[in-house]
Amino acid sequence: MIPTLSARRTGPAPRALWAGAAALTLSFLFGSSGALAAAPPANTIIGNQASATYLDPNGASQLATSNLVQTTVQQVGSFNLDTYTSVTTNVVNTKTGAAGTTVYAPHVLTNTGNGSDTFTFTVTAPASPNGFTKVEVFADANADGVPDSTTALCSVVPGAVCNVPAQTVAGNNGTFPFVVAYSIPSTASSGTFTSPVAATITATAGTPALYAAGNLTAADVDNVNLTDKAAFNATKSLSVPSVAWSANGGTWPAASVSGPRSVAGCAATVPGATAPAAGCVYTTYTLKFNNTGGAVGRFALTDALPAGFTYVPGSAVWSNAPAVALKDTSVAGDDAVGIDFSATGNALTVVVDALQPNVTQTVSFVVMVNNTAAIGTSTTTNTAKYNPVDAPGASSATPGTTGSPTNPASYNVIGTFGIILGSADASASVTASKDTGAGNPNTSVADTTTVTSAGAGTTVKFTQTVFNTGNATDVVNLVVAAGNTFPAGTTFRFFAVDGVTPLIDNNSDGVPDTGPIAANGSVQFVLAATLPASAAPGTGGTAIVTGTSTGDATKTESTRDTLTNVTGVLVDLTNTTGGSNDALKGDLGTGPSAQPTTVNSTPAGTGTIFTLFVKNNDSTANTYSLAASQSNSFPGSLPAGWTVKFVAAGTTCTGAALTTVAVAGNAQAPVDACVTPPASQTPVTGQAIYFQVRSTIATSTGVVAIDTKMDAVTVTTANTFGATLTPNNNGQVAPGGSVVYAHTVTITGAQSCGTKYNVTATLPAADVTAGWTTALYVDVNGDGQIDGGDTLVTNGTVTPTAPPTGTALDSGKTQKLLVKVFAPGGATAGATDTATVTVTFPDVAACGSPTATDITTVITGQMRLVKTQALDVNCDGTEVPTSSAPLVAKPGECLVYRVVATNEGSAPVTNMSINDAVPAYTTFTGATQPPAANQCTSTGVTGTALAYSSTATTVACGSASNTVAPGGAATLLFSVKVNN
């Protein structure tokens, strides 16, 4: 569908919008380039929708939106083994052990691609006598350098290749830590075991097609030396030792391996770590070292902490001196007998005078996680270094060479999330716009936006701000909270700050959102409230806009939008003949109520009936259209997979679907609404369902009569069959013209709905008599447009092509349909037609008969927007889009967008402008734009020539004063690059 939203207003014609739309920076699409330019995860959907503003022949401002085009980000592979991305002979571990001992070498594979993949590993090492009696590989999930258990991933003796089966590793820097255990023969001697004995560790990606040729395999080397003297091994972990701390009654700070970073102003002190102030974060590191050799030796280790940590002075404790703090100075003899410790800033040195064979000791200390630590592990991964053999003469001041690394031990910094919603007033800020309570904005101009008056049938726009108070990039979902007090029938929609570019669902959770907002950043957006033409003069209303962090769904905030007065009710919708006047649940008078009037319970997949009474308070008979939504916004939407079917009162859900109900003047008529949740619906309490009636015939006062009421459904258990048909559509058409609506059939139950389905599009009898007609198509390529490959449905039955396994109507499968509605040439402006599309399943009747409605309004000046896209692998800007079908693109590839706006009406329109924006996860940078002569073109347009304009995040094609003749068109062409 390509809908057009009315923005009718009275008084002088509005000024052109195109220049402002082009000049605004839509920061909702980007934050700082450094924070948001990373490659999007595999299967991220990049959506883009354009809009056009214009004045219709009656001087009313109109907003038309294009179809939504989508591109799925393709998976690309890359990885490293111990930081190496290819086959090398570089030595990463040098281990030393005595005859008959086992030494452990830590490794880590990091998946730097944008999706998960499997990886296999091999360890190739010689057998005894000049080699090992056993080679084993163990998982090391906590990355502490020692096996997680005694169960090996592979174990070979002697000399065979140790093959680790495929391991799945998450993308976007997911890791797989492991250790290789080398058993030195008990009979080994310098004559039979020639040090160093080398072993090669090789990692191979499981899906070669994802990787560059040089990054399919990576390898490095472990060296093992034999000694009859001291042989040291050391590991590092975030863990609390078995000995007491020197403070806090002996209790160490928790050794968290992940969590937030500190706020500013925290103290890296022992008292600070003992009783952390709010927002201050500390964790405990333990260095464990042992002597697996045959003689006593001096052990030396150095540890340079990364930038994300600050060492807490005076916090270190040696296991041989529990509860005694080691001195940070490098003065000889200032520590307990047997150890020499020093710490200068973040540089630590440990020297143990005489580490006996088969003895294990620890040194533990506390670090503060700095407020500047990067999200993730890039500044909080630590590897200590030690001398694996005796270091005679070493001291904390001169430790000598410490070349052998421990395992890396990482603290994963998790982003903290927080948001504040406020107005666009200059006073709006994180503090001034804060709510007084959950869902209760404060009354200052920083959190309440007020418009003094608006006429019935006009669109009121409220500009507001979202502040990201967290320390990580966030996406904020936006909704208008239930219970708004705007006139019944008011519809709400979110736009970018330009007021013309629709906000879309960037993260595919079904809710419009801001797109990524950088940490400590802010963006502005617009809530557009379109009042019904039937709104009675008097008090306007208030809506609460609620934002929810998608990083942490517990973080919500709101802002208030108030319309003081409506300048300019004839129908009442109730659950009973007399209605209810309950203060919270009542449905008498203009609705909806603050709480549902009636709550029905039903199992998932089973319909429940709400009986509705439509009272016509006008002296003139009327016919009312019937609609339902999950919010007080019409035309709205239902929860995913839900359906509402109106039937004659007293019938069941199998009754014939109704789209209207006729009521005599000063009379009342009943109608039933069958509400069916999908079979896959999990139990839910009180899912709001709004019902609305709208007059289709002029009332005695000449206005449209509308009423809305609120009921609710509680879903209990699930059935096994179900299907939905979505969405309900609205569009516009010129007399004698046509409009195409796209629908999706989704099998929501656990069971198949058979091999075929029937589909019909029913029009009201009066519209059929007037000449309205429909045609049904199967949208073969799923692009939302009728083209040569699509199939006309001639007998009402569709038998989809069977997939390789199962059927085309198995659980979770979808089918794409197109409904083309033709208006008669004599249709008058303002006339509406409702096409009811119904799908049934002759093989499995239990799957139900889901319906959807397509409401078409006749206008004389009608702009139609069609958006197409093309993949530009070379980013040279030469591709010309010809299809709206979904694409698949890799990070670093480009997309070319083409938006064509055509006046399909019978009268000219004026001041037309096409407006578009750079979608989330993309950028203009690196994308070669099409030739300037092709970026903004037109035919049949007079007045000021249309011109191309753009900023870093917006693009437009328009002018301040132009006239588009019937059949005239304008084309906008531009390119973007997928972040990499």
Secondary structure, DSSP 8 states (H G I E B T S, - for coil): ---EEEE---SS-----HHHHHHS--TTS-S-HHHH-S---TT-EEEE--EEEEE-TTS-EEEEE---EEEEE-----EEETTB-SEEEEEEEEEEE-TT-EEEEEEEEEE-SSS-EEEEEEEE--BSSSSBSEEEEEE-TT-SSS-SSS--SEEE-SS--EEEEEEEE-TTTEEEEEEEEEE--TT--TTTS-SSEEEEEEEEES-GGGS-GGGSEEEEEEEEEE-SS--EEEEEEE---SS--SSGGG------SEE----TT---SHHHHHS--TT--EEEEEEEEEE-SSS-EEEEEEEE--TTEEE-TT--EETTSTT-B--SS--TT-SSTTEEEEEETTEEEEEEEEE-TT-EEEEEEEEEE-TT--SBSTTSEE--EE-SS--TT--SS------EE---EE-EE-----EEEEESSTT--TTTT--SBTTB--SSTTTEEEEEEEETT-EEEEEEEEEE-SSS-EEEEEEE-TT--S-TT-EEEEEETTSSSB---TTSSSS-EEEEE-TT-EEEEEEEEE--TT--SEEEEEEEEEEEESS-TT-EEEEEEEEEEEE---EEEESSSS----TTT--SSS---SS-S-EEEEEET--EEEEEEEEE-SSS-EEEEEEEESSS-SS---STT-EEEEEETT--TTS--BSEEEE-TTEEEEEEEEEE--TT---EEEEEEEEEEEESS--TTSS--EEEEEEEEEEEEE-S--EEEE--EEEEE-TT-EEEEEEEEEE-SSS---S-EEEEEE--HHHHHHT-EEEEEE-TT-SSS--TT-EE-SSSEE-----SSS-TTSTT-EEEEEEEEE--TT--TT-EEEEEEEEE-SS-GGG---EEEEEEEE-SS-EEEEEEEEEETT--S-----B-S-EEE-TT-EEEEEEEEEE-SSS-EEEEEEEEE--TTEESTT-----HHHHEEEEEEEES--EEEE-SSEEEEE-SSEEEEEEEEEEEEEEEEE--
